[in-house]
Amino acid sequence: MSTTQTAARGVRPGSSWTSMGSSRTPALGLVIRYTMLTVTALVVLVPLVWTVLSSFKTELELAARPPRPLPAEFSFNNYTGALESFAFGTYLMNSTIVTVGATILTLVINTMCAYGLAKYNFRGRNFLFLLVLATIMVPLQVILIAVYQVAAQLGLVNSLWGMIIPPAATPTGVFLLRQYMLGIPDELIEAARIDGAGEFRTFLRVVIPLCGAPIAVVTIFSIMWRWNDFLWPLIIAQDQSKYTLPVALAQFNSQLIVPFNYILAMSVVSMLPVIIMFLFLQRYIVLGIASSGLK
Amino acid sequence: MPKADAATVTAAPSRGRRRWLDPIKVAPYLFVLPNMLVFGLFTIWPAINMFNISLYDSTNGRTFRWVGTENYSELISNAAFVRAFTSTLFFTVVFVVLTTILATGYAILLNQSFRGRSFFRAVLFLPSLLSAVVVGLLWGWILDRTNGLLNVGLGALGLGQPGWLIDGRLAMGVIIFVGLWIHVGFYTLIMLSGLQGIDPSVYEAASIDGAGPTQQFFTMTWPLLRPTTLVVVILATISGFQSFDFIWTLTGGGPVGATTLMVQYIYERAFQSPIRYGLASAGGVILFICVFGFTLLNYLNGRRQEAA
């Protein structure tokens, strides 16, 4: 990176500023590109790196002016303190249960639904598909009260099931999986039927193994959504013992109950799983977004 | 008409068997059933029922009193709601316009291969992975008037200490900025996939014909990217209208309601005293009409431009 940058800079004052046409574009273009991207990267990374570094600082160090970038020592006191003095272990566990449970449920019902919509002709198929698509325009935030009413009548309020079941039928998941399954040749499914495999067995043994990529995409999206979910768990969790990590962080931060050094440490904990997932599965995330954009 | 044809085609193979429950006929319904059950209970039914609830008054969610359109007339004359409504429109329009411009710009910057490209792409996308609640909380900490990192830095440079979250106008700017900080990377990736769908030979031909980069952008990239832009505009509109999480921890809707958007207004009327379910539902209906109206407008506009 640095070599191209200096090379570009070297050319800039001479010919490239004044000369017209395509000869100036590569050098000047590179300088502009690197400047803009570097500034952007700093705007993104400085707050995050600052947060991570600060999560190792003591309360005194956090209050010090001028602030020092590095903590005096990298101690995990804020992390252990938050887990010991407050029930962050419970919140972390709740978040994990909800994320894992909802993701499994989403995968099961979304793949089945997508398969039904993609590979069968039946009365009402197009209607159901359009219905699913249309609700991308009806986010939970809009119908909040009416969904809460249903959850309350079914006894799902103040239980982790109430955070797992209602958001599980994601329209995006059905859509992505259906688009992919449309590309699976009908002959494969027909062959399995002729071999005597039942409808569900064909789905499980023939179709699912072919859908690795979209299943990975939906899994990643679902983990991201449920791990970071806030408004719905906020409404469902009425006792502190049912809080998920984001709900706990938001509530305790506004009530100033938990010292801010603990809040910082737990914020880092909430960011870690998704960042790690991204580092390993970046390819699928990019794939998923590309296919959701292509319609 | 073609639908009927398709039905007869699938019915054909089963005719030989003549079984009462043909698995091929029953299977699709069983496959879609679990998803549609959850979907119907927690999305379709509530979406319909919300219109119904908005015509009643209820302070506890158990007893409902029919009031007709009174909730709507109350909302329209309620200063707090009108403010939340106009703030939401302002926020969403600015958010969508800036998102589209920035996502297009970054996608163009990231489209060609150069050293560090995948690093910058990953960094730009990073914020959209994070919990919006946590992002709001962290920016609130950094933008704190006296102790925040930004103002400590500005103070050291002798640039004063703006009340980012205390001055209403600045706070609106801040929530737009943080909204962009979270979401732009996601839309950039969509734009990038659109750009990569453009055949490079189009540009080669244009370069040979002597078109400069600016000319190339406006005569080719922009028109060819229009379908992708439409997707970005529609998704960003929906996302803008439903903004809540990060604002809740960043400003809490303040100072004095300056950054209270419609979702927060609905949440507070439904779950904080004084509870008004009907009023909150009417707010939800109005928000839905906004989302639907803007999406339709964008879609029709996109179709018209494509046709032209």
Interface residues (C-beta under 8 A of the other chain):
Chain A: M1 T4 G21 S22 T25 G29 L30 R33 Y34 M36 L37 T40 A41 V43 V44 L45 P47 L48 W50 T51 A63 R65 P66 P67 V108 I109 N110 M112 C113 Y115 G116 L117 Y120 N121 F122 R123 R125 N126 L128 L131 V132 T135 I136 M137 V138 P139 Q141 V142 I143 L144 I145 A146 V147 Y148 Q149 V150 A151 A152 L154 I165 P166 P167 A168 A169 P171 V174 G198 E199 F200 F203 M224 W227 N228 F230 L231 I235 L245 P246 V247 L249 A250 N253 S254 F260 I263 L264 S267 S270 M271 V274 I275 M277 F278 Q282 I285 V286 I289 A290 S292 G293 L294 K295
Chain B: K3 A6 A7 V9 T10 P23 I24 K25 A27 P28 Y29 L30 F31 V32 P34 N35 M36 V38 F39 L41 F42 T43 I44 W45 P46 A47 N49 M50 I53 G61 G105 Y106 L109 L110 F114 R115 G116 F119 F120 A122 V123 L124 F125 L126 P127 L129 L130 S131 A132 V133 V134 L137 L138 W139 W141 I142 N147 L149 V152 A156 W181 F186 L189 I190 M191 L192 S193 G194 G197 S207 G212 P213 P227 T228 V231 V232 I238 Q242 F244 D245 W248 T249 G252 V263 I266 Y267 A270 F271 Y277 A280 S281 G284 L287 F288 V291 F292 T295
